[in-house]
Amino acid sequence: MHKPQYRVAAALAALLLPLPALAQPLDPAALRDAALQDTLAWDFIEGITTEVGPRPAGTPAEARGRAWAEAWLKAQGFANVRIEPYMMPVWLRGDERAEVTGPFPQKLTVTALGNSGATGPKGVEAEVVMFASLDALKAAPDAAVKGKIVFITHRMTATQDGSSYGAFGPVRTQGPNVAAKKGAAAIVIRSIGTDYHRTPHTGNTRFEEGVAPIPAGALSVPDAEQLERIVARGKPVTLRLTLTPSTVKQAESGNVIAEVPGSDPAAGIVVVACHLDSWDLGTGAIDDAAGCGIVAAAARRIQQAGTPRRTIRILFAGSEEVGAFGAKAYFEAHKSERHATASESDFGADRIWKVEFNLPENARAVGDRVAAALLPLGIARGPAIGGDGTDIAPLHRAGVAAIDLAQSGSRYFDLHHTADDTLDKIDPAQLRQNVAAWTAMLAVVADAHEDIGPVTPRP
């Protein structure tokens, strides 16, 4: 027997056998173009806004939203789907009324700001003192404010990049605290919004430790301008304000997590985030069911295309609106894991128009490939350093690299935190463009051969 010859023949035969299929690299362009026909994001938004509705943080409605989202993610075939619960204080809205009692009696449309104090059921009535800006209130002597109802107005305008929110948002987030420290009986502000509907914009406000919360409300823009005109007549103006919110010291909220497992655990995790909670006035369609639908639909397309190098982790954060408790809980639970990048969709569903990065120098080519993949969608590379997103802010502060897909904000603040935040405001074509952009970004980043290490956080 000529065993050596048999061994040679067997070896040659083995070479002719089909090889195991190797993982094919993801094709960002093909995945992007296919995603322009996406319907999954709409399916998520329509489903959760219809079957759950508004999802205020820490409430049974938010819990129903978590359960709904968990079931939906499992139905799409994602891996490691789970709810990660935590405890948080809960603020609950009550009655809301405002009326000018003199010199020209009339009702005004108002909504309470999150963390507002309560007037009691009988309300509070006092003279109105108006300020044209937060800075003007800060400069006022305490005696000009004490015992009065402060009214802060401003002139927020619509911008594509949403920068007006940064400029005027402190009227809401800081104004009530400033007024409380000066001894005001209550405060109303012109809504942080750009529409002219009688739909006031709610939103969170913050009181420093040791400062007793005062009643704090937002007037719709038309009502705020009406109050301005009344004050401008030069006669003393009195206002009766009734706000009866309450606070539950601790209740459960939670984050919903799902994953597309990668082939190389050492390469780090790519986080794509949104927030699942919403304010109670609308159904939370643009803020932020849209973001959750977008990132999940994009991740699903990567999953269907193959196994990426990096694990993609979907983070549906809870209780963002009232203090980013979900962001803090996620970071505490996962800070020891290696995160490659973190990105968030939380600015509605209108077209993405620019992309910005904060990547390490050795991964500059990753950003270049992302920018090239997005250009056919009309998305330009912006000049700023990336690192936006409330629910991933702790990750960015810890040095996790950032990729920001910036949506147009031209009409976002017409709807933000109002009763008009409903499904009909979602434009399906613009929504699909978002999914295509996120799909292309994930196809590049999750499969990139470069190491994506820590970065210096933006200032």
C-alpha positions in Angstrom: 0.0 0.0 0.0 1.3 3.4 -0.9 -0.1 5.4 2.0 1.8 8.6 1.3 0.2 8.8 -2.1 -3.3 8.3 -0.5 -2.5 11.1 1.9 -1.5 13.4 -1.0 -4.7 12.6 -2.9 -6.8 13.2 0.1 -5.2 16.5 0.7 -5.8 17.5 -2.9 -9.4 16.5 -2.7 -9.8 18.5 0.5 -8.6 21.6 -1.4 -11.4 21.1 -3.9 -14.1 21.1 -1.2 -16.2 24.3 -0.8 -14.7 26.6 1.9 -16.9 27.9 4.8 -18.4 31.2 3.8 -16.4 34.1 5.1 -18.2 37.2 6.6 -18.7 39.6 3.8 -18.1 43.3 4.4 -21.2 45.4 4.7 -21.9 47.6 1.7 -22.9 51.1 3.0 -24.1 52.3 -0.4 -26.4 49.4 -1.1 -27.8 49.3 2.4 -28.3 53.1 2.3 -30.2 53.0 -0.9 -32.4 50.0 0.2 -33.2 51.9 3.4 -34.9 54.7 1.4 -37.8 52.3 1.1 -37.9 51.5 4.9 -41.3 51.1 6.6 -40.0 49.7 10.0 -39.4 53.1 11.6 -42.9 54.2 10.8 -44.2 50.8 12.1 -42.5 51.5 15.5 -43.7 55.2 15.8 -47.3 54.4 14.7 -47.5 51.4 17.0 -46.2 52.9 20.2 -48.1 56.2 19.8 -51.3 54.4 19.0 -51.1 51.5 21.5 -49.4 53.4 24.4 -49.7 57.1 23.7 -47.9 59.6 25.9 -45.3 58.1 28.2 -44.5 60.4 31.1 -41.4 59.4 33.0 -41.9 57.1 36.0 -45.6 56.5 35.4 -47.6 53.4 34.5 -47.8 54.7 30.9 -44.0 54.8 30.6 -43.9 51.2 32.0 -46.4 50.2 29.3 -44.1 51.8 26.7 -41.1 49.8 28.0 -43.1 46.6 27.8 -44.4 47.4 24.3 -40.9 48.3 23.1 -39.3 45.2 24.6 -41.9 43.0 22.8 -41.4 44.9 19.5 -37.6 44.5 19.6 -37.9 40.8 20.3 -40.3 40.4 17.4 -37.7 42.0 15.1 -35.2 39.4 16.1 -32.7 41.5 18.1 -30.5 39.8 20.6 -30.1 40.3 24.3 -33.4 42.4 24.6 -34.0 43.4 28.2 -35.3 46.1 30.5 -32.8 47.6 33.0 -34.9 49.2 35.7 -34.0 52.0 38.2 -35.7 54.3 40.6 -36.4 58.0 40.2 -38.6 60.9 41.6 -41.7 61.4 39.6 -43.5 64.7 38.9 -47.2 64.6 38.0 -49.2 67.3 36.3 -52.4 68.7 37.9 -54.9 71.4 37.0 -53.6 74.3 34.9 -55.4 77.7 34.6 -54.3 81.3 34.2 -56.3 84.5 33.9 -55.7 88.2 33.9 -57.9 89.6 36.7 -57.1 93.3 36.0 -57.1 95.7 34.3 -58.5 93.6 31.3 -59.9 90.3 32.6 -59.4 87.3 30.3 -58.2 83.7 30.3 -54.7 82.7 29.1 -53.5 79.3 27.9 -50.9 77.9 30.2 -49.2 74.6 31.1 -47.0 73.7 34.1 -43.3 73.2 33.7 -41.8 69.9 35.0 -40.8 70.2 38.7 -43.1 73.2 39.1 -44.3 73.9 42.6 -48.1 74.0 43.3 -50.3 76.9 44.0 -52.9 74.9 45.9 -56.4 74.5 44.5 -57.4 78.1 45.0 -54.4 79.4 43.0 -52.3 82.4 43.6 -53.2 86.0 42.5 -50.6 88.7 42.4 -49.2 91.7 40.4 -47.3 90.8 37.3 -43.7 92.1 36.8 -42.4 91.6 33.3 -38.8 91.0 32.1 -37.6 91.0 28.5 -35.0 88.3 29.2 -33.5 86.1 31.8 -30.6 88.4 32.2 -33.0 91.3 33.0 -34.5 89.2 35.8 -31.1 88.3 37.2 -30.2 92.0 37.3 -33.4 93.1 39.0 -33.4 93.9 42.7 -35.1 91.3 44.9 -37.6 94.0 46.1 -38.9 94.4 42.5 -39.8 90.7 42.4 -40.8 89.6 45.9 -44.4 88.5 46.2 -45.1 89.1 42.6 -45.7 86.8 39.6 -42.7 87.1 37.3 -43.3 87.0 33.6 -40.3 86.5 31.3 -40.6 87.0 27.6 -38.1 86.6 24.7 -37.9 86.4 21.0 -36.9 82.8 20.0 -36.8 82.2 16.3 -36.7 79.0 14.2 -33.2 77.9 13.0 -32.1 74.9 11.0 -29.5 73.8 13.6 -31.7 74.3 16.6 -29.2 76.8 18.1 -32.1 79.1 19.3 -32.9 76.4 21.9 -29.5 76.8 23.4 -29.9 80.6 23.5 -33.4 80.8 25.0 -33.8 77.4 26.8 -32.4 78.9 30.0 -35.5 81.0 30.3 -37.3 77.8 31.2 -34.6 75.7 32.8 -33.1 78.5 35.0 -35.8 81.3 35.2 -38.0 79.7 37.8 -35.0 79.1 40.1 -33.9 82.7 39.8 -37.4 84.0 40.5 -37.8 81.7 43.5 -34.5 82.9 45.0 -35.7 86.5 44.7 -38.9 85.7 46.5 -41.4 85.6 43.6 -44.8 84.1 44.3 -44.9 82.4 40.9 -43.5 82.6 37.4 -44.9 82.3 33.9 -42.7 82.4 30.8 -43.3 82.7 27.1 -43.1 79.1 25.8 -39.8 78.0 24.4 -41.2 77.5 21.0 -41.6 79.1 17.6 -45.2 78.4 16.6 -48.2 80.8 16.9 -50.7 78.2 18.0 -52.4 78.4 21.4 -50.5 75.2 22.5 -48.1 76.0 25.3 -44.8 74.2 25.5 -43.9 72.3 28.6 -40.4 71.1 29.6 -38.3 70.6 32.7 -37.1 73.3 35.0 -34.6 72.9 37.8 -34.5 74.3 41.3 -31.2 74.4 43.3 -31.0 72.3 46.4 -32.5 74.2 49.3 -34.6 76.4 47.0 -38.4 75.8 47.4 -40.0 75.3 44.0 -42.5 78.0 43.1 -45.4 77.5 40.7 -44.0 77.8 37.2 -45.9 77.8 33.9 -45.4 78.5 30.2 -47.9 80.6 28.2 -48.5 79.8 24.6 -46.7 82.3 22.3 -50.0 84.1 21.3 -51.0 84.4 25.0 -47.5 85.6 26.0 -47.7 88.3 23.4 -51.2 89.2 24.6 -49.8 89.6 28.1 -47.0 91.8 26.8 -49.5 94.1 25.2 -51.6 94.3 28.4 -48.5 95.2 30.4 -47.4 97.7 27.8 -50.7 99.7 28.5 -48.9 100.9 31.7 -51.5 100.0 34.3 -50.9 97.5 37.1 -51.6 94.0 35.9 -52.8 91.1 38.1 -52.8 87.5 37.3 -54.4 84.5 38.9 -52.4 81.3 38.3 -53.6 77.8 39.4 -51.2 74.9 39.0 -51.6 71.8 41.1 -48.8 69.3 40.3 -47.6 66.7 42.8 -44.4 64.8 43.3 -43.9 61.1 44.1 -40.6 60.6 45.9 -39.6 57.4 44.1 -41.0 55.2 41.3 -39.6 52.8 38.8 -38.4 53.8 35.3 -36.0 51.9 33.1 -34.0 51.6 29.9 -34.7 49.1 27.2 -31.7 47.5 25.6 -31.3 45.4 22.4 -28.2 44.3 20.4 -26.9 43.2 17.0 -24.0 41.1 18.2 -20.6 41.7 16.5 -17.9 39.2 15.6 -15.1 41.0 17.6 -16.0 41.9 21.2 -12.7 43.6 21.7 -13.5 46.2 19.0 -16.0 47.9 21.2 -19.8 48.7 21.2 -21.5 51.1 18.9 -24.4 52.7 20.9 -27.4 54.1 19.0 -29.7 55.9 21.4 -33.1 57.7 21.7 -35.5 58.2 24.6 -38.7 56.3 25.2 -40.4 58.6 27.6 -42.3 61.7 26.5 -44.3 64.6 27.9 -47.9 64.0 28.6 -49.5 66.7 26.4 -49.1 64.9 23.0 -48.3 61.3 22.1 -44.5 61.7 21.9 -44.2 61.1 18.2 -41.4 63.5 17.2 -40.0 63.5 20.8 -38.9 60.8 20.7 -40.7 57.8 19.3 -39.2 58.9 15.9 -35.7 58.7 17.2 -36.3 55.2 18.5 -37.9 54.0 15.3 -35.0 55.4 13.3 -32.1 53.8 15.2 -33.9 50.5 15.5 -34.8 50.3 11.8 -31.2 51.1 10.9 -29.8 48.5 13.3 -32.2 45.9 12.0 -31.0 46.5 8.4 -27.4 45.8 9.5 -28.5 42.7 11.3 -30.3 41.4 8.2 -27.2 42.1 6.0 -24.7 40.1 8.1 -22.6 40.1 11.2 -20.8 43.4 11.8 -17.4 43.5 13.5 -18.7 45.6 16.4 -21.8 45.0 18.5 -24.5 47.5 17.9 -26.4 48.3 21.0 -29.8 50.0 20.9 -30.5 52.2 23.9 -34.1 53.3 24.4 -33.5 55.5 27.4 -36.1 56.2 30.0 -37.0 59.4 31.9 -34.9 61.8 29.7 -37.4 64.6 29.8 -37.2 65.1 33.5 -33.5 64.9 34.3 -31.8 62.2 32.1 -32.1 59.6 34.8 -31.8 56.8 32.1 -28.6 58.2 30.8 -27.1 58.2 34.3 -28.4 54.7 35.0 -27.0 53.3 31.7 -23.6 54.8 32.3 -23.4 53.4 35.9 -24.4 50.0 34.7 -22.1 49.8 31.6 -19.2 52.2 32.2 -16.7 49.3 32.5 -17.5 48.1 29.0 -15.6 49.3 26.0 -17.7 51.7 23.9 -16.4 52.6 20.4 -18.9 55.3 19.5 -22.2 56.7 20.7 -24.8 58.6 18.7 -28.4 59.7 19.4 -31.5 60.6 17.4 -33.6 63.0 19.4 -34.6 65.9 17.2 -37.7 64.7 15.4 -37.8 63.1 12.0 -37.1 65.8 9.5 -34.2 65.5 7.1 -30.7 65.0 8.2 -28.6 67.8 6.7 -25.1 67.5 8.2 -22.8 65.1 10.1 -20.1 66.0 12.6 -17.6 63.8 14.3 -15.4 63.5 17.4 -13.1 60.6 16.4 -9.5 59.7 17.4 -6.9 60.7 14.9 -6.2 57.1 13.8 -9.9 56.7 12.9 -10.1 59.8 10.8 -10.7 57.6 7.7 -13.8 56.2 9.3 -15.3 59.7 9.4 -14.3 60.2 5.8 -16.0 57.1 4.7 -19.2 58.0 6.7 -19.2 61.4 5.1 -18.8 60.0 1.6 -21.6 57.5 2.2 -24.0 60.2 3.4 -23.3 62.7 0.6 -25.7 61.2 -1.9 -28.5 61.9 0.7 -27.7 65.6 0.7 -25.9 65.5 4.0 -22.8 67.7 4.3 -19.9 67.4 6.7 -20.1 70.1 9.4 -17.2 72.0 11.0 -18.1 71.5 14.6 -16.9 68.7 17.0 -19.5 66.0 17.5 -20.8 65.0 20.9 -24.5 65.7 21.1 -27.3 63.7 22.8 -28.6 63.9 26.4 -28.9 60.1 26.8 -25.3 59.5 25.8 -23.8 62.6 27.4 -22.1 60.6 30.2 -20.4 58.4 27.6 -19.1 61.4 25.7 -17.9 63.0 28.9 -16.0 59.8 29.5 -14.2 60.0 26.1 -16.4 57.8 23.9 -16.1 58.9 20.3 -19.1 60.7 18.8 -20.9 60.9 15.4 -23.8 63.4 15.2 -26.4 63.1 12.4 -28.0 66.5 12.6 -31.7 66.8 11.6 -33.3 70.0 10.4 -34.8 72.0 13.3 -36.7 74.5 11.2 -40.1 73.3 12.4 -39.1 71.2 15.4 -39.8 73.9 18.0 -43.3 74.5 16.6 -44.2 71.1 18.0 -41.7 70.4 20.8 -43.2 69.5 24.2 -46.8 70.5 23.0 -50.1 68.8 22.5 -49.2 68.9 18.7 -46.5 66.3 19.1 -48.6 63.6 17.3 -48.1 61.0 14.5 -49.5 63.2 11.7 -46.5 65.5 12.1 -44.1 62.8 10.9 -43.2 63.1 7.2 -42.7 59.5 5.9 -40.2 60.5 3.2 -38.0 62.5 5.5 -38.2 59.7 8.1 -36.9 57.2 5.4 -34.0 59.6 4.7 -33.1 59.4 8.4 -33.1 55.6 8.4 -31.0 55.6 5.2 -28.4 57.9 6.8 -28.2 55.9 10.1 -28.0 52.7 8.1 -25.1 54.0 6.1 -23.3 55.3 9.2 -23.7 52.0 11.0 -22.5 50.0 8.0 -19.3 51.9 8.0 -18.6 52.3 11.8 -19.7 48.9 13.0 -17.6 47.2 10.3 -14.6 49.5 10.3 -11.2 47.8 10.6 -9.6 50.8 12.4 -9.4 50.9 16.2 -11.8 53.5 17.6 -10.4 54.5 20.9 -11.2 57.3 23.4 -11.2 61.0 22.4 -10.9 64.3 24.2 -14.5 65.4 24.9 -15.7 68.6 23.2 -15.7 71.7 25.4 
